[in-house]
Amino acid sequence: MSSVAVRKAAPAAGTTPGTAQGPPLHRRVALIPTAVLLLGAVYTLLPVAWVVIASTKSGSELFSTFTFLPGSGFAQNLKDLDAYRDGIYWQWMANSALYAGLGAVVSTCVSAVSGYALAVYRFRGREAIFNVLLAGVLMPPVILAIPQYLLLAKANLTDSYLSVLLPQILAPYGVYLSRIYAAAAVPADVVEAGRMDGAGEWRIFTRIALPMMIPGMVTVFLFQFVAIWNNFLLPYIMLSDDERFPLTLGLYTLLMQGASTPALYTLVITGAFLAVLPLIALFLVVQRFWSLDLLSGAVKS
C-alpha cells in the first residue's frame, strides 16, 4: 500500500471519530436522562396547566370543548366562589393556613430539639430511639389514622382544631432530617467551646447550634407545611363540622355535590387553582435560604 493511501485512510489531525457522522456516542447517551426528566416534568405540570386554564372557563366553556385555550369566565368564577355559602371557601383556606402554618412551626421546633439531642448527646437507648423514628418514617400515615382517632375520641378532642393539629406535631421524617443535618452542620468543637465558656446547654442550642441549622429547619418546615396543607385523610376522619374543614376536605365536599349540581365543578376547579398559589408563594420565599446555604458552603470550602 502506498504512503498516499495510508495518509487518506488515517483520520485528520485534531479530529475525533464520529465528528463527520454526528455527535459522539457518550453525548447522545447523556441526552437520555435529560429527555426522561423533560417527560417527567411535562407529565407533572400538565395537570397543573389544565387547572390554570380550566379555572378561566365558564361552565358552558368547560363542558363544551376540551382545549388549552383560556376562557372568559375567571372573574365570574371568583365571584361565584366568594358567594358560595357566604364565602365559606375563605374559611376553609384560613383553616388550612392555621393547620399548616402553626402545625409546621411547632413540628419544626420539636424536630429541631429532638434532632439536635440525638446528634450531639450520647445516652443509653439513643440508637434504639433513632431506629424507632426510622420505622415511623417507613410507616404509612393511613395506618395511624384510626388509632389517632380513637385516642383523641377518648380525650373528647375530635371535631376540633386540636384533633388535626396534635397528630402533626411529631413528624418522624422531620426528626430524622434534623438529626442528620445537626450532625453535619454543628461541629462538636463548637459545642465544647460553648461549654468551656460557661454557656448552658439550652443557650448553646439556641444561640450557637440553631443558627447553623436554619437551612435544614427551613427544609423541614417546608415539607411539613406542604404535607399538612395537602392532608386529606386525617381531617376527613377527625372533623364533621364543615366550618373547621381545610381546603382539601372542603373542595372534596364541593366535588361530591357537583355530581348532582354540575355548576359546582367550576367552583371546585377555581378553588383548586387558588389553593396552589400559597404553596408557590411559600417556595419562592424560602428558596433563598437554600441559596444562602449553598453560597456559605462554597465560601467555607
BELZIHU-V499362 format. One record per residue. N is the residue number from 0. PHI is phi in radians with two decimals (* if undefined). Layout:
BEGIN
n=N phi=PHI
n=N phi=PHI
END
This chain:
BEGIN
n=0 phi=*
n=1 phi=-1.28
n=2 phi=-1.18
n=3 phi=-1.15
n=4 phi=-1.17
n=5 phi=-1.13
n=6 phi=-1.13
n=7 phi=-1.22
n=8 phi=-1.33
n=9 phi=-1.29
n=10 phi=-1.17
n=11 phi=-1.14
n=12 phi=-1.15
n=13 phi=1.51
n=14 phi=-1.89
n=15 phi=-2.07
n=16 phi=-1.07
n=17 phi=1.62
n=18 phi=-1.19
n=19 phi=-1.27
n=20 phi=-1.78
n=21 phi=2.13
n=22 phi=-1.17
n=23 phi=-1.07
n=24 phi=-1.11
n=25 phi=-1.16
n=26 phi=-1.23
n=27 phi=-1.17
n=28 phi=-1.17
n=29 phi=-1.17
n=30 phi=-1.30
n=31 phi=-1.11
n=32 phi=-1.03
n=33 phi=-1.11
n=34 phi=-1.12
n=35 phi=-1.13
n=36 phi=-1.12
n=37 phi=-1.12
n=38 phi=-1.11
n=39 phi=-1.12
n=40 phi=-1.14
n=41 phi=-1.11
n=42 phi=-1.10
n=43 phi=-1.36
n=44 phi=-1.51
n=45 phi=-1.08
n=46 phi=-1.09
n=47 phi=-1.14
n=48 phi=-1.09
n=49 phi=-1.15
n=50 phi=-1.09
n=51 phi=-1.08
n=52 phi=-1.23
n=53 phi=-1.17
n=54 phi=-1.19
n=55 phi=-1.58
n=56 phi=-1.77
n=57 phi=-1.35
n=58 phi=-1.07
n=59 phi=-1.18
n=60 phi=-1.21
n=61 phi=-1.20
n=62 phi=-1.67
n=63 phi=-1.47
n=64 phi=-2.35
n=65 phi=-2.02
n=66 phi=-2.36
n=67 phi=-1.72
n=68 phi=-1.54
n=69 phi=-1.15
n=70 phi=-1.73
n=71 phi=-2.14
n=72 phi=-1.97
n=73 phi=-1.14
n=74 phi=-1.10
n=75 phi=-1.19
n=76 phi=-1.08
n=77 phi=-1.12
n=78 phi=-1.11
n=79 phi=-1.15
n=80 phi=-1.16
n=81 phi=-1.19
n=82 phi=-1.48
n=83 phi=-1.16
n=84 phi=0.88
n=85 phi=1.03
n=86 phi=1.33
n=87 phi=-1.16
n=88 phi=-1.03
n=89 phi=-1.22
n=90 phi=-1.16
n=91 phi=-1.11
n=92 phi=-1.16
n=93 phi=-1.11
n=94 phi=-1.10
n=95 phi=-1.08
n=96 phi=-1.11
n=97 phi=-1.17
n=98 phi=-1.05
n=99 phi=-1.30
n=100 phi=-1.19
n=101 phi=-1.16
n=102 phi=-1.09
n=103 phi=-1.21
n=104 phi=-1.13
n=105 phi=-1.13
n=106 phi=-1.12
n=107 phi=-1.15
n=108 phi=-1.11
n=109 phi=-1.11
n=110 phi=-1.13
n=111 phi=-1.13
n=112 phi=-1.13
n=113 phi=-1.17
n=114 phi=-1.12
n=115 phi=-1.11
n=116 phi=-1.12
n=117 phi=-1.23
n=118 phi=-1.50
n=119 phi=-1.71
n=120 phi=-1.56
n=121 phi=-1.96
n=122 phi=-2.59
n=123 phi=-1.18
n=124 phi=1.53
n=125 phi=-1.10
n=126 phi=-1.17
n=127 phi=-1.13
n=128 phi=-1.09
n=129 phi=-1.15
n=130 phi=-1.16
n=131 phi=-1.12
n=132 phi=-1.10
n=133 phi=-1.10
n=134 phi=-1.10
n=135 phi=-1.15
n=136 phi=-1.13
n=137 phi=-1.39
n=138 phi=-1.46
n=139 phi=-1.14
n=140 phi=-1.06
n=141 phi=-1.11
n=142 phi=-1.21
n=143 phi=-1.56
n=144 phi=-1.10
n=145 phi=-1.17
n=146 phi=-1.02
n=147 phi=-1.11
n=148 phi=-1.12
n=149 phi=-1.13
n=150 phi=-1.15
n=151 phi=-1.24
n=152 phi=-1.16
n=153 phi=-1.09
n=154 phi=-1.60
n=155 phi=0.99
n=156 phi=-1.93
n=157 phi=-1.19
n=158 phi=1.01
n=159 phi=-2.45
n=160 phi=-1.11
n=161 phi=-1.15
n=162 phi=-1.14
n=163 phi=-1.66
n=164 phi=-1.34
n=165 phi=-1.04
n=166 phi=-1.13
n=167 phi=-1.59
n=168 phi=-1.20
n=169 phi=-1.63
n=170 phi=-1.97
n=171 phi=-0.99
n=172 phi=-1.16
n=173 phi=-1.13
n=174 phi=-1.13
n=175 phi=-1.08
n=176 phi=-1.10
n=177 phi=-1.14
n=178 phi=-1.14
n=179 phi=-1.11
n=180 phi=-1.24
n=181 phi=-1.12
n=182 phi=-1.12
n=183 phi=-1.57
n=184 phi=-1.70
n=185 phi=-1.92
n=186 phi=-1.16
n=187 phi=-1.11
n=188 phi=-1.13
n=189 phi=-1.18
n=190 phi=-1.11
n=191 phi=-1.14
n=192 phi=-1.14
n=193 phi=-1.13
n=194 phi=-1.16
n=195 phi=-1.15
n=196 phi=-1.42
n=197 phi=1.61
n=198 phi=-1.34
n=199 phi=-1.31
n=200 phi=-1.13
n=201 phi=-1.17
n=202 phi=-1.17
n=203 phi=-1.08
n=204 phi=-1.18
n=205 phi=-1.33
n=206 phi=-1.69
n=207 phi=-1.98
n=208 phi=-1.30
n=209 phi=-1.07
n=210 phi=-1.03
n=211 phi=-1.24
n=212 phi=-1.64
n=213 phi=-0.97
n=214 phi=-1.03
n=215 phi=-1.16
n=216 phi=-1.22
n=217 phi=-1.11
n=218 phi=-1.11
n=219 phi=-1.07
n=220 phi=-1.05
n=221 phi=-1.13
n=222 phi=-1.05
n=223 phi=-1.17
n=224 phi=-1.06
n=225 phi=-1.14
n=226 phi=-1.12
n=227 phi=-1.27
n=228 phi=-1.05
n=229 phi=-1.60
n=230 phi=-1.18
n=231 phi=-2.11
n=232 phi=-1.14
n=233 phi=-1.10
n=234 phi=-1.08
n=235 phi=-1.10
n=236 phi=-1.43
n=237 phi=-1.45
n=238 phi=-1.87
n=239 phi=-2.19
n=240 phi=-1.51
n=241 phi=-1.20
n=242 phi=-1.21
n=243 phi=-1.86
n=244 phi=-1.15
n=245 phi=-1.41
n=246 phi=-1.08
n=247 phi=-1.04
n=248 phi=-1.29
n=249 phi=-1.14
n=250 phi=-1.16
n=251 phi=-1.12
n=252 phi=-1.13
n=253 phi=-1.11
n=254 phi=-1.12
n=255 phi=-1.15
n=256 phi=-1.23
n=257 phi=-1.17
n=258 phi=-1.10
n=259 phi=-1.78
n=260 phi=-2.26
n=261 phi=-1.03
n=262 phi=-1.09
n=263 phi=-1.31
n=264 phi=-1.09
n=265 phi=-1.13
n=266 phi=-1.19
n=267 phi=-1.10
n=268 phi=-1.16
n=269 phi=-1.13
n=270 phi=-1.14
n=271 phi=-1.15
n=272 phi=-1.12
n=273 phi=-1.15
n=274 phi=-1.21
n=275 phi=-1.41
n=276 phi=-1.05
n=277 phi=-1.07
n=278 phi=-1.18
n=279 phi=-1.09
n=280 phi=-1.08
n=281 phi=-1.12
n=282 phi=-1.07
n=283 phi=-1.14
n=284 phi=-1.32
n=285 phi=-1.53
n=286 phi=-1.15
n=287 phi=-1.15
n=288 phi=-1.16
n=289 phi=-1.17
n=290 phi=-1.10
n=291 phi=-1.12
n=292 phi=-1.15
n=293 phi=-1.13
n=294 phi=-1.15
n=295 phi=-1.14
n=296 phi=-1.10
n=297 phi=-1.17
n=298 phi=-1.18
n=299 phi=-1.12
n=300 phi=-1.27
END
